[in-house]
Amino acid sequence: MEDGFYPDRAESAPLDAALHALATGGFVVISDTPDVGATMIMDAAQVSDAAINFMATHGRGLIGVAVTPGRAARMGLTLQPRRNHDRAGPAYTYSVEARVGVSTGISAADRALTIRVLADPRAQGGDLVTPGHIFPQIALGSETDEAPSCAELAVALLRAAGCPPVAVTCSLLTASGAAATPRDARALAEAHDLPCIGTADLAALPRSI
């Protein structure tokens, strides 16, 4: 991968490669999450300005953070009200910004700082303001057979990789601005030497939040 984000890795099964990438600060592409489609994720605690710029340049979609309900409560993140009753969607909270250290909030450096605040176990709700340029989503979990959300998959992957369960997420768009298909996601992953997995690869991961 360009710019050295993705450490050297041994060839392994897709899930093993994905877990290794997350543990060592790399990106993982999930080709087909049920609620937001193709997505790129990484460990929020290891995010850098350059990583956010890579996501914005090559992922192109909305950059957010997946958190557990407990982390959301600690950080004072409350869900946006829903007015669409026809389909399920991501459990987005109000947008946020780091209280200290940002300028406009939109730069890669500002967004990386806000994400690191969200991932910092010492941080509390007072360390954030709203509105902002980062869009958290809560991994609500489910005891039913419904498909897990992108946030739920991201949190489960981070836990399986031995990382804190806070993930940067970036929905994937094509160069023309269309939502990326699984085929598009696989092509992006191949172009940048990133592990690419599908929801079927994640069936064995624990879904407890």
C-alpha positions as CSV (number, residue, x, y, z in Angstrom):
1,M,0.0,0.0,0.0
2,E,1.1,3.5,-0.7
3,D,2.6,5.8,2.0
4,G,3.4,2.8,4.2
5,F,0.1,2.6,6.0
6,Y,-0.2,-1.1,5.6
7,P,2.5,-3.1,7.3
8,D,4.0,-6.2,5.7
9,R,1.9,-9.3,6.3
10,A,2.1,-13.0,5.6
11,E,-0.3,-14.5,3.3
12,S,-3.2,-16.0,5.3
13,A,-6.9,-16.5,5.3
14,P,-8.9,-13.3,4.7
15,L,-10.1,-12.9,8.3
16,D,-6.6,-13.6,9.7
17,A,-5.1,-10.9,7.3
18,A,-7.8,-8.5,8.3
19,L,-7.2,-9.0,12.1
20,H,-3.5,-8.6,11.6
21,A,-4.0,-5.4,9.6
22,L,-6.2,-3.8,12.3
23,A,-3.8,-4.8,15.1
24,T,-0.9,-3.1,13.3
25,G,-2.7,0.1,12.3
26,G,-3.7,-0.9,8.8
27,F,-7.0,-0.6,6.9
28,V,-9.5,-3.4,6.1
29,V,-12.2,-3.3,3.4
30,I,-15.6,-4.9,4.2
31,S,-17.3,-5.4,0.8
32,D,-20.9,-5.7,1.8
33,T,-22.2,-4.4,5.1
34,P,-26.0,-4.6,5.1
35,D,-26.7,-1.0,6.2
36,V,-24.0,1.2,4.6
37,G,-22.6,-1.1,1.9
38,A,-18.9,-1.3,1.1
39,T,-16.8,0.2,3.9
40,M,-13.2,0.8,4.9
41,I,-12.3,0.5,8.6
42,M,-9.3,0.9,11.0
43,D,-8.5,1.1,14.7
44,A,-9.5,4.5,15.9
45,A,-6.8,4.6,18.6
46,Q,-4.1,4.3,15.8
47,V,-5.6,6.9,13.4
48,S,-3.3,9.6,11.9
49,D,-3.8,12.6,9.8
50,A,-2.4,10.7,6.8
51,A,-4.8,7.8,7.4
52,I,-7.8,10.2,7.3
53,N,-6.5,11.8,4.1
54,F,-6.2,8.3,2.6
55,M,-9.8,7.5,3.5
56,A,-11.0,10.8,2.1
57,T,-9.0,10.4,-1.1
58,H,-9.7,6.7,-1.9
59,G,-12.8,5.8,0.2
60,R,-14.5,9.1,-0.7
61,G,-17.6,8.5,1.5
62,L,-18.6,9.6,5.0
63,I,-16.0,9.2,7.7
64,G,-17.3,8.2,11.1
65,V,-16.6,6.2,14.2
66,A,-18.2,3.0,15.4
67,V,-18.6,2.8,19.2
68,T,-20.2,0.5,21.8
69,P,-23.3,1.6,23.7
70,G,-21.1,1.9,26.8
71,R,-18.6,4.2,25.1
72,A,-21.4,6.3,23.6
73,A,-22.9,6.8,27.1
74,R,-19.5,7.8,28.6
75,M,-19.0,10.3,25.8
76,G,-22.5,11.7,25.9
77,L,-23.4,10.6,22.4
78,T,-27.1,10.6,21.8
79,L,-28.9,9.1,18.8
80,Q,-30.3,11.3,16.1
81,P,-34.1,11.1,15.8
82,R,-35.4,8.8,13.1
83,R,-38.0,9.9,10.7
84,N,-37.6,7.1,8.2
85,H,-39.6,4.1,9.2
86,D,-39.4,2.2,5.9
87,R,-35.8,0.8,6.3
88,A,-33.2,0.2,9.0
89,G,-30.1,2.4,8.8
90,P,-27.0,3.2,10.8
91,A,-27.5,4.2,14.4
92,Y,-25.9,7.7,14.0
93,T,-25.5,10.0,16.9
94,Y,-25.2,13.8,16.6
95,S,-22.0,14.8,14.9
96,V,-19.0,15.8,17.1
97,E,-15.8,17.7,17.3
98,A,-12.9,17.7,19.8
99,R,-13.4,20.6,22.2
100,V,-9.7,21.5,22.2
101,G,-7.1,21.5,19.5
102,V,-9.1,21.9,16.3
103,S,-9.6,24.8,14.0
104,T,-12.4,24.4,11.4
105,G,-12.7,20.7,12.2
106,I,-12.7,19.5,8.6
107,S,-9.0,19.1,8.0
108,A,-7.5,15.6,8.2
109,A,-5.6,16.6,11.3
110,D,-8.7,18.0,13.0
111,R,-10.8,14.9,12.2
112,A,-8.0,12.6,13.3
113,L,-7.8,14.5,16.6
114,T,-11.5,14.2,17.2
115,I,-11.4,10.5,16.5
116,R,-8.5,9.9,18.9
117,V,-10.5,11.7,21.6
118,L,-13.4,9.3,20.9
119,A,-11.0,6.4,21.3
120,D,-9.2,7.7,24.4
121,P,-10.3,5.7,27.4
122,R,-9.6,8.7,29.6
123,A,-11.8,11.1,27.6
124,Q,-15.3,12.0,28.7
125,G,-18.3,13.8,27.2
126,G,-17.0,17.2,28.1
127,D,-14.1,16.6,25.7
128,L,-16.4,16.9,22.7
129,V,-18.7,19.5,21.3
130,T,-21.5,19.2,18.8
131,P,-22.2,19.7,15.9
132,G,-18.9,18.6,14.3
133,H,-17.3,16.8,11.3
134,I,-17.2,13.3,12.7
135,F,-20.3,11.1,12.7
136,P,-20.3,8.4,15.4
137,Q,-22.6,5.4,15.0
138,I,-23.5,3.0,17.9
139,A,-23.1,-0.7,17.6
140,L,-26.4,-1.5,19.2
141,G,-26.2,-5.3,18.8
142,S,-29.0,-7.7,18.3
143,E,-30.3,-10.9,19.7
144,T,-32.2,-11.7,16.5
145,D,-31.1,-13.2,13.3
146,E,-31.1,-9.9,11.5
147,A,-27.9,-9.0,9.7
148,P,-25.3,-7.1,11.8
149,S,-24.8,-3.5,11.1
150,C,-21.5,-2.0,9.9
151,A,-20.8,-0.6,13.4
152,E,-21.5,-4.0,14.9
153,L,-19.1,-5.7,12.5
154,A,-16.4,-3.1,12.9
155,V,-16.5,-3.3,16.7
156,A,-16.5,-7.1,16.6
157,L,-13.5,-7.1,14.3
158,L,-11.5,-4.7,16.5
159,R,-12.2,-6.8,19.6
160,A,-11.1,-10.0,17.7
161,A,-7.9,-8.1,16.7
162,G,-7.2,-7.3,20.4
163,C,-7.8,-3.6,19.9
164,P,-10.2,-1.3,21.8
165,P,-13.7,-1.5,20.3
166,V,-13.7,1.9,18.6
167,A,-13.3,1.9,14.8
168,V,-12.9,4.5,12.1
169,T,-15.3,3.8,9.3
170,C,-15.5,5.3,5.8
171,S,-18.2,4.3,3.3
172,L,-16.8,3.7,-0.2
173,L,-17.8,5.6,-3.3
174,T,-16.5,5.1,-6.9
175,A,-14.7,7.9,-8.8
176,S,-18.0,8.9,-10.3
177,G,-19.6,9.3,-6.9
178,A,-21.8,6.1,-7.0
179,A,-22.0,3.8,-4.0
180,A,-19.3,1.2,-4.4
181,T,-20.4,-2.4,-5.1
182,P,-18.6,-5.4,-3.6
183,R,-16.7,-5.7,-6.9
184,D,-15.6,-2.1,-6.6
185,A,-14.5,-2.7,-3.0
186,R,-12.4,-5.7,-4.0
187,A,-10.8,-3.7,-6.8
188,L,-9.9,-0.9,-4.3
189,A,-8.5,-3.3,-1.9
190,E,-6.4,-5.0,-4.6
191,A,-5.1,-1.7,-5.9
192,H,-3.8,-0.7,-2.4
193,D,-2.9,-4.2,-1.1
194,L,-5.6,-4.1,1.6
195,P,-7.3,-7.2,3.0
196,C,-10.9,-7.4,1.8
197,I,-13.6,-9.5,3.6
198,G,-17.3,-9.9,3.3
199,T,-19.9,-10.4,5.9
200,A,-19.8,-14.1,5.3
201,D,-16.2,-14.1,6.5
202,L,-17.4,-12.7,9.8
203,A,-20.1,-15.1,10.7
204,A,-17.9,-16.8,13.4
205,L,-17.2,-13.5,15.2
206,P,-19.0,-13.0,18.5
207,R,-21.8,-10.4,18.2
208,S,-22.0,-9.4,21.8
209,I,-21.5,-5.7,22.3
